Amino acid sequence: MGRKARTIDPAGKRAAVLDAAMTLFTRKGYAATSIADIAAQADVAVGSVYRAFADKPALLAAIQDHMSDHLAGVIRATWSTDRPAVARIRQMCAAILAEARIQLGATTTLPGTGLVIDGAQVVDALASVMSSGIEQGILRPVPLPETARLAATLIDSAIRSAITSTDSAERERYLTAMEGMLIRAIVADPPQSAPKRMGLTLWR
């Protein structure tokens, strides 16, 4: 007699399926993982997976959406300090880079790079922290959400360029340039010469 799937609430079941899918996609690869595999890993019935997600592409989209939500939360959390604007931006960039590295490590077997830095949730989070900084008088009164979209694109591009580079010094220059451009573009009173970035070498 087969093992009975555990009984959990719909929200918990959906979370269990997402976690199982991420685990198996990473371990076995997206193409080699079946819905039945995911159901077994999540300890739910196959029908429960299909009730929550139409198919594997829907599961993949939900995983990327979840990752984007998480990154948006990281951005908001690292901005919520009383530090000077430049220090906040550097801290925020460090957190984004660290999160991107985790994402890449977890999603190398998924279609695409797995990066979700320019997703809608991330743009909304950047627009939120910029709006807060403008109200505090520490950021320029830049147009939103357009500047947030540009910032997300810049961050995404810099990280992708750093990843594809085989030279550590070049990777560092991409990341330093990204920070410098953000600081000069949105900080109300940017320093004339930004201090050397410390502690953000994540790609070696």
C-alpha positions as CSV (number, residue, x, y, z in Angstrom):
1,M,0.0,0.0,0.0
2,G,1.4,3.4,-1.0
3,R,2.3,6.0,1.6
4,K,-0.4,8.6,2.1
5,A,0.6,12.1,1.3
6,R,0.6,14.5,4.3
7,T,-2.3,16.8,4.9
8,I,-1.2,20.5,4.9
9,D,-3.0,23.7,4.3
10,P,-3.1,25.1,0.7
11,A,-0.5,27.9,1.4
12,G,1.8,25.4,3.1
13,K,1.3,22.9,0.3
14,R,2.2,25.5,-2.3
15,A,5.3,26.5,-0.4
16,A,6.3,22.8,0.0
17,V,5.9,22.3,-3.8
18,L,8.0,25.4,-4.6
19,D,10.8,24.3,-2.2
20,A,10.7,20.8,-3.6
21,A,10.9,22.1,-7.2
22,M,13.8,24.3,-6.4
23,T,15.7,21.5,-4.7
24,L,15.1,19.0,-7.6
25,F,15.7,21.5,-10.4
26,T,19.1,22.3,-8.7
27,R,20.0,18.7,-8.0
28,K,18.7,16.9,-11.2
29,G,18.2,19.8,-13.6
30,Y,15.0,21.3,-14.9
31,A,14.5,19.0,-17.9
32,A,15.1,15.8,-15.9
33,T,12.7,16.6,-13.1
34,S,9.1,15.5,-13.5
35,I,6.0,16.7,-11.7
36,A,5.8,13.3,-10.1
37,D,9.3,13.8,-8.7
38,I,8.3,17.1,-7.3
39,A,5.2,15.7,-5.7
40,A,7.2,12.9,-4.0
41,Q,9.8,15.4,-2.8
42,A,7.1,17.7,-1.3
43,D,5.2,14.7,0.1
44,V,2.0,15.7,-1.6
45,A,-0.3,14.2,-4.2
46,V,0.5,14.8,-7.9
47,G,-2.9,16.4,-8.2
48,S,-2.0,18.9,-5.5
49,V,0.9,20.1,-7.6
50,Y,-1.3,20.6,-10.7
51,R,-3.9,22.4,-8.6
52,A,-1.3,25.0,-7.5
53,F,0.7,25.2,-10.8
54,A,-0.4,24.4,-14.3
55,D,2.9,22.9,-15.4
56,K,6.7,23.1,-14.9
57,P,7.1,26.5,-16.7
58,A,4.5,27.9,-14.2
59,L,6.6,26.4,-11.4
60,L,9.7,28.0,-12.8
61,A,8.0,31.4,-13.1
62,A,6.8,31.1,-9.5
63,I,10.3,30.3,-8.3
64,Q,11.7,33.3,-10.1
65,D,8.8,35.5,-8.7
66,H,9.6,34.2,-5.2
67,M,13.3,35.1,-5.6
68,S,12.4,38.5,-6.9
69,D,10.2,39.1,-3.8
70,H,13.0,38.0,-1.5
71,L,15.5,40.3,-3.2
72,A,13.0,43.2,-2.9
73,G,12.8,42.5,0.8
74,V,16.6,42.5,1.1
75,I,16.8,45.9,-0.6
76,R,14.2,47.5,1.7
77,A,15.8,46.0,4.8
78,T,19.3,47.2,4.0
79,W,18.1,50.7,3.2
80,S,16.2,51.0,6.5
81,T,19.1,52.5,8.6
82,D,20.0,55.9,9.7
83,R,23.4,55.8,7.9
84,P,24.4,58.4,5.3
85,A,23.1,58.0,1.8
86,V,26.4,56.8,0.3
87,A,26.8,54.2,3.0
88,R,23.2,53.0,2.5
89,I,23.8,52.6,-1.2
90,R,27.0,50.6,-0.7
91,Q,25.3,48.4,1.8
92,M,22.3,47.9,-0.5
93,C,24.6,47.0,-3.4
94,A,26.6,44.6,-1.2
95,A,23.3,42.8,-0.2
96,I,22.1,42.7,-3.9
97,L,25.4,41.2,-5.0
98,A,25.4,38.6,-2.2
99,E,21.8,37.6,-3.0
100,A,22.7,37.4,-6.7
101,R,25.5,35.0,-5.9
102,I,23.1,32.8,-4.0
103,Q,20.6,32.9,-6.8
104,L,23.2,31.9,-9.3
105,G,24.5,29.1,-7.1
106,A,20.9,27.8,-6.8
107,T,19.8,28.2,-10.3
108,T,22.6,27.2,-12.6
109,T,20.6,24.3,-13.9
110,L,17.5,26.4,-14.7
111,P,16.7,27.9,-18.1
112,G,18.4,31.3,-18.3
113,T,20.8,32.7,-15.7
114,G,18.4,32.8,-12.8
115,L,19.0,36.4,-12.1
116,V,15.9,38.4,-11.2
117,I,17.5,41.8,-10.4
118,D,15.4,43.7,-12.9
119,G,12.1,42.1,-12.0
120,A,9.0,44.2,-11.2
121,Q,9.2,43.6,-7.4
122,V,12.8,44.7,-7.3
123,V,12.0,47.9,-9.3
124,D,9.2,48.6,-6.9
125,A,11.5,48.1,-3.9
126,L,14.1,50.5,-5.5
127,A,11.4,53.0,-6.2
128,S,10.3,52.8,-2.6
129,V,13.7,53.3,-1.1
130,M,14.4,56.2,-3.5
131,S,11.1,57.8,-2.6
132,S,12.1,57.5,1.1
133,G,15.5,59.0,0.4
134,I,13.9,61.9,-1.5
135,E,11.6,62.6,1.4
136,Q,14.5,62.6,3.8
137,G,16.4,65.0,1.6
138,I,19.4,62.7,1.1
139,L,18.5,61.7,-2.5
140,R,17.9,63.9,-5.6
141,P,14.2,64.4,-6.5
142,V,14.6,62.0,-9.5
143,P,11.6,60.9,-11.5
144,L,10.0,57.6,-10.3
145,P,9.6,54.8,-11.2
146,E,11.7,55.5,-14.3
147,T,14.9,56.1,-12.3
148,A,14.3,52.9,-10.3
149,R,14.0,50.9,-13.6
150,L,17.2,52.4,-14.9
151,A,18.9,51.6,-11.6
152,A,17.7,48.0,-11.7
153,T,18.9,47.6,-15.3
154,L,22.3,49.1,-14.4
155,I,22.7,46.7,-11.4
156,D,21.6,43.7,-13.5
157,S,24.0,44.6,-16.3
158,A,27.0,45.2,-14.0
159,I,26.5,41.9,-12.3
160,R,26.1,40.0,-15.5
161,S,29.2,41.7,-16.9
162,A,31.2,40.8,-13.7
163,I,30.0,37.2,-13.9
164,T,31.1,36.7,-17.5
165,S,34.5,38.3,-17.0
166,T,37.4,36.0,-16.3
167,D,39.6,38.7,-14.8
168,S,39.1,39.5,-11.1
169,A,40.3,43.1,-11.4
170,E,37.9,43.7,-14.3
171,R,35.0,42.2,-12.3
172,E,35.8,44.5,-9.4
173,R,35.9,47.5,-11.8
174,Y,32.4,46.7,-13.1
175,L,31.0,46.6,-9.5
176,T,32.8,49.7,-8.4
177,A,31.6,51.6,-11.5
178,M,28.0,50.5,-10.8
179,E,28.2,51.9,-7.3
180,G,29.8,55.1,-8.4
181,M,27.2,55.7,-11.1
182,L,24.3,55.1,-8.6
183,I,25.8,57.4,-6.0
184,R,26.5,60.3,-8.5
185,A,23.0,59.8,-10.1
186,I,20.8,59.8,-7.1
187,V,22.6,61.1,-4.0
188,A,21.7,64.7,-3.2
189,D,25.3,65.7,-2.2
190,P,27.6,63.0,-3.5
191,P,31.3,63.0,-2.4
192,Q,33.7,64.5,-4.8
193,S,35.8,61.3,-4.7
194,A,34.1,58.2,-3.4
195,P,36.2,56.1,-1.0
196,K,37.5,52.8,-2.2
197,R,34.8,50.1,-1.9
198,M,35.5,47.6,0.8
199,G,34.2,44.1,1.5
200,L,32.3,43.5,-1.7
201,T,34.6,41.3,-3.7
202,L,32.2,38.4,-4.2
203,W,33.2,36.8,-7.5
204,R,36.7,35.4,-6.9
